[in-house]
Amino acid sequence: MRTRRSTERAGTASQPANQIMKEQRELIIIELEGAYQLEDNTFARSLYHDLASDSAIDSFLKKSRLYDITQRRWKLPQSFTKLFDSNPCAPFFKIVSSIVKHFWRDATAEGTRRVVDTHATDLPHIERRYPNHSSRPSIVIKAEGPSFQLPQTETGDILANLGFSNVAACIEIQVEGSELPALEQAIRVGTYARQIFGQQPNREFVRMLFLTEQHLRLFHFDSSGLQCTPPINFHEEPHTFVRIVVGLSSPNESDLGLDTSVQWTIEDGRKVSGTLTARGEDGNTEKVYPLRNVEPVFCRSYFHGRGTKCWSVIDDETGKALFVKDSWRCDHRTSEYVHLKRALGVPGVVQMISCEDNRRTTRELRGFKEGDIAPEHLDNHTSIRVVTESYSLPLFKFTDAKQVLCIFRDAIAGHREMLRAGSLHRDVSLPNILQGRPGAEPGNRGILIDFDMATSYDPNATSNAQTDWTIGHPKFQSVMVLLSRELGEMALVHDNLDDLESFLYVYTHIIHEYDSSGEFHPLAQLDPLRLWDKYQDNPKIVAKLKRKFLAEPQGSTPKDVEARWPKECLDVLGGFKAYMAKVVIKCKMRLIEEAPVNTREEILKELRLSYEKHYKCILRAFDEGIAALERVEAAADADEDGNAPSPASLPPPATAEDDGDASPPYPPPTAGGNRLKRPREDEEELPRAKRATLIPGWSDVSNPFI
């Protein structure tokens, strides 16, 4: 199968001729990065031979009044100009309907597959950001079955009897010669595909047809993005055309790209219950779990990439709630299974029950068989299903200040244990920290989850994970990770200190956006964290803002925030921030801005080998904060009882082995040594396409670290 990468860049495409809303265009453009067009028709010709043999298609073509075998042409008007002004889809509708009725006679008779002209019908989009959006495919294959349901609003109202939630496939039709360019075609049908992925959560791939009166083009969407065929003359290749239509309307849901291990019971057109089949704990058998919710508890909005979907299920044998995560791993990342296996028995970290780490690949979905040479630009993804213990609520559903400190304390301790086991998380963020189960013992009051982006880590190694600004959310990324977009290979490698810095930013957001009872408070107009959100698309600016935040003295927390939290929690924030400021500003940034590249590794190695000290200092701050709150609680309880507590009844402050100076191990500059000036903090932002690595030169400058 020969391929070539599309030469058109999505970011420079002109506005499409149709009226696809600007917001939808922006959403799908992101998904099309890395899209490519196949150089030949091998893929299209290889599909669905098990559904329609050559002899079966020959028989159909001989009987059909819509195909002329002698002229090798479907009975379509030679000129479509006038036709498209009135009823553009009618001739195609007849042809597609005749194919579906012939090959799926039972399905069409029962109404489980039906061809519908929708060129004048709005199919609603289901997206919180744009609740009023809709689009109009030319033709759709309406479907009924255990994976399809009638469209519905968030309030439970049935919108119509047809929507992207009960569509097997879409067909788009345009006039030959005035059809959209290939990229614009991809944007058009990609918008439909995005909605199908979003409204059919067990979709693994979506295929779409784009037709003119002479040619077809097949678009295939999956977690690797988009692959499309060149234009194919479907008059001269009627077998290919018929097979594609047969496949897109198949009653077998797996032919449509649906994962049939997740199935639902449908009543009155809507899903009312369901099951999920996964590997059992012994690793050899299959186990069927009832779904606790018919919809996934989490569904990533983008299909290109991990495509994560999470399900809440019940173990019938034990009655326990469990958690199932489906995702797609690209080849250059380590399977989450490796890290979850290391996590077995580790407190403060998600516990795995079972794992299927090689269910299927996008390489297979795109028609590449074992032994085939796939294109270099195919970013192959592998489907993974992990069953884990189910925990309590997300972090932000806390109810008191002490609970917050306990959650962070145990999640950070869990992160340390995983580092000891050889795994670095790299995606510490608000969604990835959960509360432990109600009544959890110390050590499991906070749980670190989601090791998709984790990497194997050895503090003794000379190099570790290359820092990648695309991992994580800018709101929680460390300064070095944010700068890695600009610095590239000059950025310091991602280490445990970057993750600890992310813990700080998660804790900061909790303090700034909530009160001590868990009530949400929108960020005040002058709150510095508002700027982190405002400039999240510009990592360089967010990095600068975070450096400023770290450099602020203790006690600089906004007054309205201070009023919502006890002093003990604010003290933890101040101490945590001051400690990370030493690491980030006085050590890491000095290495980047002042040290020669060939001297960095030795200093970094010393810094990495001190990781136990870093965790001990930070955990001690949380332990002392927890103990202080417990003393306050004990005193308050005693006041209510009218009895003063004795000193012995109060929990003592947490103690730890005396570490001496727990600061990061960077030596001071040599007295009298020359020093380069740091890059100007107000340096003008460069256009994205022209950014350069901003590392000072080092000719005739002595090393301030020697």
C-alpha positions as CSV (number, residue, x, y, z in Angstrom):
1,M,0.0,0.0,0.0
2,R,1.8,3.2,-1.2
3,T,1.1,6.5,0.6
4,R,2.1,10.1,0.4
5,R,1.7,12.8,3.1
6,S,-0.8,15.6,2.3
7,T,1.1,18.7,1.3
8,E,-1.6,21.0,2.6
9,R,-1.3,22.3,6.1
10,A,-4.5,22.5,8.1
11,G,-3.5,25.7,9.8
12,T,-3.3,27.6,6.6
13,A,-6.4,26.4,4.9
14,S,-8.8,29.0,3.6
15,Q,-12.4,29.3,4.9
16,P,-14.5,26.4,3.5
17,A,-17.2,27.1,0.9
18,N,-19.9,25.7,3.1
19,Q,-21.1,27.3,6.3
20,I,-19.4,25.0,8.8
21,M,-19.1,27.1,11.9
22,K,-15.8,28.5,12.7
23,E,-15.6,26.8,16.1
24,Q,-16.2,23.4,14.6
25,R,-13.6,24.0,12.0
26,E,-11.1,24.9,14.7
27,L,-11.9,21.7,16.6
28,I,-11.5,19.3,13.7
29,I,-8.4,21.0,12.3
30,I,-6.5,19.9,15.4
31,E,-7.5,16.3,14.7
32,L,-6.2,16.4,11.1
33,E,-2.5,16.9,12.0
34,G,-0.5,14.1,10.3
35,A,-3.3,13.2,7.9
36,Y,-2.2,11.6,4.7
37,Q,-3.6,10.5,1.4
38,L,-2.9,7.0,0.1
39,E,-1.1,6.9,-3.3
40,D,-3.2,4.0,-4.7
41,N,-6.6,2.2,-4.2
42,T,-5.3,-0.9,-2.5
43,F,-6.9,0.0,0.9
44,A,-10.3,0.7,-0.7
45,R,-10.2,-2.4,-2.8
46,S,-9.2,-4.6,0.1
47,L,-12.3,-3.9,2.3
48,Y,-15.4,-6.0,3.0
49,H,-14.7,-9.0,0.8
50,D,-16.2,-11.1,3.5
51,L,-19.5,-9.2,3.2
52,A,-19.8,-9.1,-0.6
53,S,-18.0,-11.5,-3.0
54,D,-17.3,-10.6,-6.6
55,S,-19.9,-13.1,-7.8
56,A,-22.6,-11.6,-5.5
57,I,-21.8,-8.1,-6.8
58,D,-21.8,-9.3,-10.4
59,S,-25.3,-10.7,-9.8
60,F,-26.5,-7.5,-8.3
61,L,-25.1,-5.4,-11.1
62,K,-26.7,-7.6,-13.8
63,K,-30.1,-7.2,-12.1
64,S,-29.8,-3.6,-11.2
65,R,-31.5,-1.0,-13.4
66,L,-29.2,1.6,-12.0
67,Y,-25.9,0.3,-13.5
68,D,-25.2,-0.1,-17.2
69,I,-22.7,-3.0,-17.6
70,T,-22.1,-2.3,-21.3
71,Q,-21.2,1.4,-20.8
72,R,-19.7,0.6,-17.3
73,R,-21.5,3.5,-15.8
74,W,-24.0,4.1,-13.0
75,K,-27.2,5.8,-14.2
76,L,-26.4,9.3,-13.1
77,P,-27.0,12.5,-15.1
78,Q,-24.0,13.6,-17.2
79,S,-24.5,17.2,-16.1
80,F,-25.3,17.9,-12.4
81,T,-25.5,21.7,-12.5
82,K,-29.2,22.0,-12.8
83,L,-29.9,18.9,-10.7
84,F,-27.9,20.3,-7.8
85,D,-30.0,23.4,-7.7
86,S,-33.1,21.3,-6.9
87,N,-32.5,17.8,-5.5
88,P,-28.8,17.1,-5.3
89,C,-29.0,13.7,-3.5
90,A,-31.9,11.9,-5.3
91,P,-29.9,9.9,-7.8
92,F,-27.2,8.9,-5.3
93,F,-29.9,8.1,-2.8
94,K,-31.5,5.6,-5.2
95,I,-28.2,3.9,-5.9
96,V,-27.1,3.6,-2.3
97,S,-30.6,2.5,-1.2
98,S,-30.7,-0.2,-3.9
99,I,-27.3,-1.6,-2.7
100,V,-28.3,-1.6,1.0
101,K,-31.7,-3.2,0.3
102,H,-30.2,-5.9,-1.9
103,F,-27.4,-7.0,0.4
104,W,-29.1,-6.3,3.8
105,R,-32.6,-7.3,3.0
106,D,-33.5,-8.5,6.5
107,A,-31.9,-5.4,8.1
108,T,-33.8,-3.0,5.9
109,A,-37.0,-4.9,6.3
110,E,-36.6,-4.7,10.1
111,G,-35.6,-1.1,10.0
112,T,-32.2,-1.6,11.6
113,R,-30.5,-0.1,8.6
114,R,-32.1,2.6,6.5
115,V,-30.7,5.1,4.0
116,V,-31.9,8.6,4.7
117,D,-31.6,11.8,2.7
118,T,-30.4,14.4,5.2
119,H,-29.1,17.2,3.0
120,A,-31.9,19.5,4.5
121,T,-32.0,18.0,8.0
122,D,-30.0,19.4,10.9
123,L,-28.3,16.7,13.0
124,P,-27.5,18.1,16.4
125,H,-24.0,18.3,17.8
126,I,-23.5,17.3,21.4
127,E,-20.8,19.6,22.8
128,R,-21.1,21.7,25.9
129,R,-19.1,24.5,24.4
130,Y,-21.4,24.8,21.4
131,P,-24.8,23.4,22.4
132,N,-26.6,24.8,19.4
133,H,-24.4,23.5,16.7
134,S,-25.6,21.1,14.0
135,S,-24.6,19.9,10.6
136,R,-26.2,18.4,7.5
137,P,-24.6,15.3,5.8
138,S,-26.0,14.7,2.3
139,I,-27.0,11.0,3.1
140,V,-26.7,8.9,6.2
141,I,-27.2,5.2,7.1
142,K,-29.6,5.3,10.0
143,A,-29.0,2.4,12.4
144,E,-30.7,0.6,15.3
145,G,-29.0,-1.9,17.5
146,P,-27.2,-2.4,20.9
147,S,-24.8,0.6,20.3
148,F,-27.2,3.1,18.9
149,Q,-29.8,5.4,20.5
150,L,-32.0,8.3,19.7
151,P,-30.4,11.7,20.2
152,Q,-31.1,13.4,23.5
153,T,-30.3,16.7,25.2
154,E,-28.6,16.9,28.6
155,T,-32.0,17.6,30.2
156,G,-33.3,14.3,28.8
157,D,-35.5,15.6,26.0
158,I,-35.5,13.6,22.8
159,L,-34.3,15.9,20.0
160,A,-35.5,13.9,17.0
161,N,-35.6,10.4,15.6
162,L,-32.2,10.9,13.8
163,G,-28.9,12.2,14.9
164,F,-25.2,11.2,15.1
165,S,-26.0,8.9,18.0
166,N,-27.9,6.5,15.6
167,V,-25.9,6.9,12.4
168,A,-23.7,4.1,11.0
169,A,-22.0,6.3,8.4
170,C,-22.4,9.5,6.4
171,I,-22.0,10.2,2.7
172,E,-21.2,13.7,1.4
173,I,-22.1,14.7,-2.2
174,Q,-20.7,17.5,-4.4
175,V,-20.5,18.5,-8.1
176,E,-17.5,17.2,-10.0
177,G,-15.2,20.1,-10.9
178,S,-16.4,22.4,-8.2
179,E,-16.0,20.0,-5.2
180,L,-14.0,21.1,-2.2
181,P,-10.2,20.6,-2.1
182,A,-9.1,17.4,-0.4
183,L,-8.4,19.2,2.9
184,E,-11.8,20.9,2.9
185,Q,-13.4,17.6,2.2
186,A,-11.6,16.2,5.2
187,I,-12.8,19.0,7.4
188,R,-16.4,18.5,6.2
189,V,-16.6,14.8,6.8
190,G,-14.3,15.1,9.8
191,T,-16.8,17.2,11.5
192,Y,-19.4,14.4,11.1
193,A,-16.8,11.8,12.3
194,R,-16.0,13.8,15.4
195,Q,-19.7,13.9,16.4
196,I,-20.0,10.1,15.8
197,F,-17.0,9.4,18.0
198,G,-18.5,11.7,20.7
199,Q,-22.0,10.3,20.6
200,Q,-21.1,6.6,20.1
201,P,-18.5,6.1,22.9
202,N,-17.6,2.5,21.8
203,R,-16.5,3.7,18.3
204,E,-12.9,2.7,17.3
205,F,-13.0,4.0,13.8
206,V,-15.3,5.9,11.5
207,R,-15.4,5.7,7.7
208,M,-17.0,8.3,5.4
209,L,-17.7,8.5,1.7
210,F,-17.3,11.7,-0.4
211,L,-19.0,11.4,-3.8
212,T,-19.1,13.4,-7.0
213,E,-20.9,12.2,-10.1
214,Q,-17.6,10.6,-11.2
215,H,-15.5,9.8,-8.2
216,L,-15.5,8.6,-4.7
217,R,-13.0,9.2,-1.9
218,L,-13.0,7.1,1.3
219,F,-12.0,8.8,4.6
220,H,-10.9,6.6,7.5
221,F,-10.7,8.3,11.0
222,D,-9.2,6.6,14.1
223,S,-6.9,7.3,17.0
224,S,-4.0,7.8,14.6
225,G,-5.9,10.6,12.8
226,L,-7.0,10.5,9.2
227,Q,-6.1,8.3,6.2
228,C,-7.9,8.9,2.9
229,T,-7.9,7.4,-0.6
230,P,-7.2,9.3,-3.8
231,P,-10.3,9.9,-6.0
232,I,-11.6,6.5,-7.4
233,N,-13.7,6.4,-10.5
234,F,-16.6,4.3,-9.1
235,H,-18.2,3.8,-12.6
236,E,-15.1,1.9,-13.6
237,E,-14.7,0.2,-10.2
238,P,-18.3,-0.7,-9.3
239,H,-17.2,-3.6,-7.1
240,T,-15.2,-1.4,-4.9
241,F,-18.0,1.1,-4.6
242,V,-20.6,-1.5,-3.8
243,R,-18.4,-3.2,-1.2
244,I,-17.8,0.1,0.6
245,V,-21.5,0.9,0.8
246,V,-22.2,-2.7,2.0
247,G,-19.5,-2.3,4.7
248,L,-20.8,1.1,5.8
249,S,-24.3,-0.3,6.3
250,S,-23.4,-3.7,7.8
251,P,-25.7,-5.0,10.5
252,N,-22.5,-6.4,12.2
253,E,-21.4,-3.5,14.5
254,S,-17.8,-4.5,14.4
255,D,-17.7,-3.9,10.6
256,L,-18.7,-0.3,11.4
257,G,-15.9,0.3,13.8
258,L,-17.8,-0.3,17.0
259,D,-16.2,-2.2,20.0
260,T,-18.8,-4.9,20.6
261,S,-17.3,-5.7,24.1
262,V,-19.4,-2.8,25.3
263,Q,-23.1,-3.4,24.6
264,W,-26.4,-1.8,25.7
265,T,-30.0,-2.8,26.2
266,I,-32.2,-0.4,24.3
267,E,-35.8,0.6,25.4
268,D,-37.9,3.2,23.6
269,G,-34.9,4.1,21.5
270,R,-32.6,4.9,24.5
271,K,-29.9,3.0,26.4
272,V,-31.1,1.8,29.8
273,S,-28.4,-0.7,30.8
274,G,-25.3,-2.2,29.5
275,T,-22.3,-4.6,30.0
276,L,-18.6,-4.4,29.4
277,T,-16.5,-7.6,28.8
278,A,-12.9,-7.5,30.0
279,R,-10.1,-9.9,30.9
280,G,-10.5,-11.5,34.2
281,E,-8.1,-11.3,37.1
282,D,-6.4,-14.5,36.1
283,G,-5.5,-13.0,32.8
284,N,-6.9,-15.9,30.8
285,T,-10.7,-15.7,31.1
286,E,-13.2,-13.1,30.1
287,K,-15.5,-11.4,32.6
288,V,-18.7,-9.5,31.9
289,Y,-19.2,-6.5,34.1
290,P,-22.6,-4.6,34.3
291,L,-22.2,-0.9,33.7
292,R,-23.1,1.4,36.6
293,N,-23.8,4.2,34.1
294,V,-24.8,3.8,30.5
295,E,-22.5,6.6,29.5
296,P,-18.8,6.7,30.2
297,V,-17.8,8.6,33.3
298,F,-15.1,10.3,31.3
299,C,-14.8,10.7,27.5
300,R,-11.9,12.6,25.9
301,S,-13.4,15.0,23.3
302,Y,-10.7,14.4,20.7
303,F,-10.5,11.1,18.9
304,H,-7.0,11.6,17.5
305,G,-4.6,10.5,20.2
306,R,-5.3,8.6,23.4
307,G,-9.1,8.7,22.9
308,T,-9.5,7.9,26.6
309,K,-12.9,6.6,27.8
310,C,-13.6,5.5,31.4
311,W,-16.4,3.3,32.6
312,S,-17.8,2.6,36.0
313,V,-18.7,-1.1,36.4
314,I,-19.8,-3.6,39.1
315,D,-18.2,-6.9,39.9
316,D,-21.2,-9.2,40.3
317,E,-19.2,-11.7,42.4
318,T,-18.1,-9.2,45.1
319,G,-20.5,-6.3,44.6
320,K,-17.5,-3.9,44.4
321,A,-17.5,-1.0,42.0
322,L,-14.5,-1.1,39.6
323,F,-13.1,1.3,37.1
324,V,-12.3,0.5,33.5
325,K,-10.2,2.7,31.2
326,D,-10.0,2.3,27.5
327,S,-7.3,4.2,25.7
328,W,-4.9,4.1,22.7
329,R,-1.2,4.1,23.2
330,C,1.2,5.3,20.5
331,D,4.2,3.0,19.8
332,H,6.9,5.2,21.3
333,R,5.2,5.3,24.7
334,T,5.6,2.6,27.3
335,S,2.4,0.7,28.1
336,E,0.6,1.9,31.2
337,Y,0.5,-1.8,32.2
338,V,4.3,-1.6,32.9
339,H,3.8,1.2,35.5
340,L,0.6,-0.2,37.0
341,K,2.4,-3.5,37.6
342,R,5.1,-1.7,39.5
343,A,2.3,0.1,41.5
344,L,0.8,-3.2,42.8
345,G,0.7,-2.9,46.6
346,V,1.9,0.7,46.6
347,P,-0.2,3.0,48.8
348,G,-1.4,6.3,47.3
349,V,-1.4,4.9,43.8
350,V,-4.2,3.3,41.6
351,Q,-4.3,-0.5,41.9
352,M,-4.7,-2.6,38.8
353,I,-7.1,-5.6,38.6
354,S,-6.4,-6.7,35.1
355,C,-5.1,-5.4,31.8
356,E,-5.4,-6.1,28.0
357,D,-2.4,-4.1,26.6
358,N,-2.7,-5.2,23.0
359,R,-6.3,-5.4,21.9
360,R,-5.9,-4.1,18.4
361,T,-3.9,-1.5,16.5
362,T,-4.8,1.4,14.2
363,R,-2.3,-0.2,11.7
364,E,-4.7,-3.2,11.5
365,L,-7.7,-0.9,11.3
366,R,-6.2,0.8,8.3
367,G,-5.7,-2.5,6.4
368,F,-2.1,-3.2,7.0
369,K,-1.5,-6.9,7.6
370,E,1.4,-8.6,9.4
371,G,4.4,-8.3,7.2
372,D,3.1,-5.2,5.3
373,I,5.3,-2.1,5.4
374,A,3.2,0.7,6.9
375,P,4.0,4.3,5.9
376,E,6.6,6.0,8.0
377,H,4.2,8.8,9.0
378,L,1.6,6.4,10.4
379,D,1.6,7.1,14.1
380,N,0.4,3.6,15.1
381,H,-1.7,3.3,18.2
382,T,-2.6,0.2,20.3
383,S,-5.8,-0.3,22.1
384,I,-5.5,-0.9,25.9
385,R,-8.1,-1.8,28.5
386,V,-7.2,-1.6,32.2
387,V,-9.5,-2.6,35.0
388,T,-8.6,-1.0,38.4
389,E,-10.0,-0.4,41.8
390,S,-12.6,2.3,42.0
391,Y,-11.9,5.1,44.4
392,S,-14.0,7.9,45.8
393,L,-14.5,11.3,44.5
394,P,-12.3,13.7,42.5
395,L,-9.9,15.9,44.6
396,F,-12.1,19.0,44.2
397,K,-15.0,17.3,45.9
398,F,-13.3,17.6,49.3
399,T,-15.3,18.9,52.4
400,D,-12.7,20.2,54.8
401,A,-9.2,21.6,55.0
402,K,-7.6,18.7,56.7
403,Q,-8.9,16.3,54.0
404,V,-7.2,18.5,51.3
405,L,-3.8,18.2,53.1
406,C,-4.3,14.4,53.6
407,I,-5.1,13.9,49.9
408,F,-2.1,15.7,48.7
409,R,0.2,14.2,51.3
410,D,-0.6,10.6,50.3
411,A,-0.6,11.3,46.6
412,I,2.8,12.9,46.8
413,A,4.0,9.9,48.9
414,G,2.6,7.6,46.3
415,H,4.5,9.5,43.6
416,R,7.7,9.0,45.6
417,E,7.1,5.2,45.9
418,M,6.6,5.0,42.1
419,L,9.8,6.9,41.6
420,R,11.6,4.3,43.8
421,A,10.0,1.6,41.7
422,G,11.3,3.2,38.5
423,S,8.3,5.1,37.2
424,L,7.9,8.9,36.7
425,H,4.3,10.1,36.2
426,R,4.8,13.2,34.1
427,D,1.1,14.3,34.0
428,V,0.4,15.4,37.6
429,S,-2.8,17.4,37.3
430,L,-6.1,18.1,39.1
431,P,-8.0,15.3,37.3
432,N,-5.3,12.7,38.1
433,I,-5.5,13.0,41.9
434,L,-8.5,11.3,43.6
435,Q,-9.8,11.0,47.1
436,G,-9.2,7.6,48.7
437,R,-12.2,5.5,49.7
438,P,-14.2,6.8,52.7
439,G,-12.4,5.9,55.9
440,A,-9.2,5.2,54.1
441,E,-6.1,4.7,56.3
442,P,-3.2,7.1,56.1
443,G,-1.3,6.4,52.9
444,N,-4.4,5.9,50.8
445,R,-6.4,9.1,51.6
446,G,-5.2,10.5,48.2
447,I,-4.7,8.4,45.1
448,L,-2.5,9.2,42.0
449,I,-4.0,7.8,38.8
450,D,-3.5,7.8,35.0
451,F,0.0,6.6,34.1
452,D,-0.6,6.9,30.4
453,M,2.2,9.4,30.0
454,A,4.6,7.9,32.6
455,T,8.1,6.8,31.7
456,S,10.7,4.6,33.2
457,Y,13.0,6.6,35.4
458,D,16.4,6.1,37.0
459,P,17.9,8.9,39.0
460,N,21.4,7.4,38.4
461,A,21.0,7.5,34.6
462,T,22.8,10.2,32.6
463,S,19.6,11.0,30.7
464,N,15.9,10.3,31.2
465,A,12.6,11.4,29.7
466,Q,13.0,14.1,27.1
467,T,10.9,17.1,28.3
468,D,7.7,17.3,26.2
469,W,5.5,20.4,26.5
470,T,2.6,18.5,24.8
471,I,2.2,16.3,27.9
472,G,-0.1,17.7,30.5
473,H,-2.1,20.9,30.9
474,P,-0.3,24.3,30.9
475,K,-2.1,25.2,34.0
476,F,-0.2,22.5,36.0
477,Q,3.0,22.1,33.9
478,S,6.3,23.0,35.4
479,V,8.3,26.0,34.2
480,M,10.8,23.8,32.4
481,V,8.1,21.7,30.7
482,L,6.5,24.9,29.5
483,L,9.8,26.2,28.2
484,S,10.6,23.0,26.4
485,R,8.5,24.0,23.5
486,E,11.0,26.8,22.8
487,L,14.2,25.2,24.1
488,G,13.7,21.8,22.4
489,E,16.6,19.5,23.1
490,M,18.3,22.2,25.2
491,A,15.6,21.8,27.9
492,L,16.5,19.9,31.0
493,V,15.1,16.4,31.1
494,H,11.8,15.9,32.8
495,D,12.4,14.7,36.4
496,N,10.6,14.2,39.7
497,L,11.1,17.9,40.5
498,D,8.9,18.9,37.5
499,D,6.2,16.6,38.9
500,L,6.5,18.0,42.4
501,E,6.2,21.5,40.9
502,S,3.0,20.3,39.2
503,F,1.7,19.2,42.6
504,L,2.4,22.7,43.9
505,Y,0.3,24.2,41.1
506,V,-2.6,21.8,41.7
507,Y,-2.5,22.7,45.4
508,T,-2.4,26.4,44.5
509,H,-5.5,26.1,42.3
510,I,-7.4,24.3,45.0
511,I,-6.5,27.1,47.5
512,H,-7.3,29.9,45.1
513,E,-10.5,28.5,43.5
514,Y,-12.2,26.8,46.5
515,D,-12.8,27.5,50.2
516,S,-11.9,25.2,53.0
517,S,-15.4,23.5,52.9
518,G,-15.1,22.7,49.2
519,E,-17.2,25.5,47.7
520,F,-16.0,26.7,44.3
521,H,-15.1,30.4,44.0
522,P,-14.3,31.9,40.5
523,L,-10.9,33.5,40.4
524,A,-11.0,37.2,41.3
525,Q,-10.3,39.7,38.5
526,L,-6.8,40.4,39.8
527,D,-5.9,36.8,40.8
528,P,-2.6,35.9,39.1
529,L,-3.9,32.5,38.2
530,R,-6.4,34.1,35.8
531,L,-3.4,34.9,33.5
532,W,-2.3,31.3,33.6
533,D,-5.7,30.4,32.0
534,K,-5.7,33.4,29.7
535,Y,-2.3,32.5,28.1
536,Q,-2.5,28.7,28.3
537,D,-1.9,28.6,24.5
538,N,1.4,30.4,24.9
539,P,3.7,28.3,27.1
540,K,6.5,30.9,27.2
541,I,4.2,33.5,28.8
542,V,2.8,31.0,31.3
543,A,6.3,30.0,32.3
544,K,7.2,33.6,32.9
545,L,4.1,34.1,35.0
546,K,4.9,31.0,37.1
547,R,8.5,32.2,37.6
548,K,7.0,35.5,38.9
549,F,4.6,33.5,41.1
550,L,7.4,31.4,42.6
551,A,9.5,34.5,43.3
552,E,6.8,36.2,45.3
553,P,7.5,36.3,49.0
554,Q,5.5,34.3,51.5
555,G,2.3,36.1,52.4
556,S,1.6,37.4,48.9
557,T,-1.6,35.2,48.6
558,P,-4.6,37.4,47.7
559,K,-6.5,38.6,50.8
560,D,-9.8,37.1,49.6
561,V,-8.1,33.7,49.3
562,E,-6.5,34.0,52.7
563,A,-9.9,34.7,54.3
564,R,-11.3,31.3,53.0
565,W,-8.6,29.0,54.4
566,P,-7.1,28.3,57.8
567,K,-3.5,29.6,58.4
568,E,-2.2,26.0,58.5
569,C,-3.1,25.4,54.9
570,L,-1.7,28.7,53.8
571,D,1.5,28.0,55.6
572,V,1.9,24.7,53.7
573,L,1.3,26.6,50.4
574,G,4.0,29.2,51.4
575,G,6.5,26.6,52.4
576,F,5.9,24.4,49.4
577,K,6.2,27.4,47.0
578,A,9.4,28.6,48.7
579,Y,11.0,25.2,48.4
580,M,10.1,24.8,44.7
581,A,11.3,28.4,44.1
582,K,14.8,27.3,45.2
583,V,14.7,24.4,42.8
584,V,13.2,26.2,39.8
585,I,14.7,29.7,40.0
586,K,17.9,29.3,41.9
587,C,18.9,25.9,40.3
588,K,17.2,24.8,37.2
589,M,16.8,28.2,35.5
590,R,20.4,29.1,36.4
591,L,21.5,25.9,34.7
592,I,19.6,26.9,31.5
593,E,20.6,30.5,31.5
594,E,24.2,30.5,32.8
595,A,25.8,27.0,32.7
596,P,27.6,25.6,29.7
597,V,25.8,22.6,28.3
598,N,28.7,20.2,29.0
599,T,28.6,21.0,32.7
600,R,24.9,20.4,33.3
601,E,24.7,16.7,33.6
602,E,26.9,16.4,36.6
603,I,25.0,19.0,38.5
604,L,21.6,17.6,37.4
605,K,22.7,14.1,38.5
606,E,23.5,15.4,42.0
607,L,20.1,17.1,42.1
608,R,18.3,13.9,41.0
609,L,20.1,11.8,43.5
610,S,18.8,14.1,46.3
611,Y,15.2,13.2,45.5
612,E,14.6,11.5,48.9
613,K,15.5,14.7,50.6
614,H,13.0,16.7,48.4
615,Y,10.1,14.4,49.2
616,K,11.0,14.3,52.9
617,C,10.9,18.1,53.2
618,I,7.7,18.5,51.3
619,L,5.9,15.6,53.0
620,R,7.0,17.0,56.4
621,A,5.3,20.3,55.5
622,F,2.0,18.5,54.9
623,D,2.4,16.3,58.0
624,E,3.0,19.3,60.2
625,G,0.0,21.1,58.6
626,I,-2.2,18.1,59.3
627,A,-1.0,17.8,62.9
628,A,-1.6,21.5,63.4
629,L,-5.1,21.2,62.1
630,E,-5.7,18.2,64.4
631,R,-4.5,20.3,67.4
632,V,-6.9,23.1,66.5
633,E,-9.8,20.5,66.1
634,A,-8.9,19.0,69.5
635,A,-8.8,22.3,71.2
636,A,-12.2,23.3,69.6
637,D,-13.7,20.0,70.7
638,A,-12.4,20.6,74.2
639,D,-13.9,24.1,74.3
640,E,-17.3,22.7,73.4
641,D,-17.0,20.1,76.2
642,G,-15.8,22.8,78.6
643,N,-12.6,20.8,79.3
644,A,-9.1,22.0,78.4
645,P,-7.2,19.3,76.7
646,S,-4.0,18.1,78.3
647,P,-0.8,18.4,76.3
648,A,-0.6,14.6,76.1
649,S,-4.0,14.5,74.3
650,L,-2.9,16.7,71.5
651,P,-1.1,15.2,68.5
652,P,2.5,16.4,68.3
653,P,4.0,18.1,65.3
654,A,5.3,15.6,62.7
655,T,9.0,14.9,63.0
656,A,11.5,13.8,60.5
657,E,15.1,12.9,60.5
658,D,17.2,16.0,60.6
659,D,18.4,16.5,57.0
660,G,20.4,19.6,57.7
661,D,20.0,22.0,54.8
662,A,17.3,20.6,52.6
663,S,17.9,23.1,49.8
664,P,18.6,21.8,46.3
665,P,22.3,20.9,45.9
666,Y,23.6,23.7,43.8
667,P,26.9,25.4,44.6
668,P,27.0,29.2,44.8
669,P,28.8,31.2,42.1
670,T,32.5,31.6,42.4
671,A,33.4,34.8,44.0
672,G,34.4,37.4,41.5
673,G,33.6,35.1,38.6
674,N,32.1,36.6,35.4
675,R,28.4,35.9,34.9
676,L,26.3,36.2,31.9
677,K,23.2,38.3,32.2
678,R,19.9,36.4,32.2
679,P,17.7,36.8,29.2
680,R,15.5,39.8,29.5
681,E,12.2,38.9,31.2
682,D,10.4,41.3,28.9
683,E,11.9,39.9,25.7
684,E,9.5,40.4,22.8
685,E,7.5,37.3,22.0
686,L,8.6,35.7,18.7
687,P,6.1,34.4,16.1
688,R,5.6,30.7,16.7
689,A,7.1,29.6,13.4
690,K,10.2,31.6,14.0
691,R,11.0,30.9,17.6
692,A,14.7,30.2,18.3
693,T,16.5,28.6,21.2
694,L,17.3,31.4,23.6
695,I,20.4,30.1,25.3
696,P,23.2,32.6,26.0
697,G,26.6,32.1,24.4
698,W,29.5,31.1,26.6
699,S,32.8,32.3,25.0
700,D,35.3,33.6,27.5
701,V,32.9,33.2,30.4
702,S,33.9,31.2,33.5
703,N,31.5,28.6,34.9
704,P,29.7,30.0,37.9
705,F,29.0,26.5,39.2
706,I,32.7,25.5,39.7
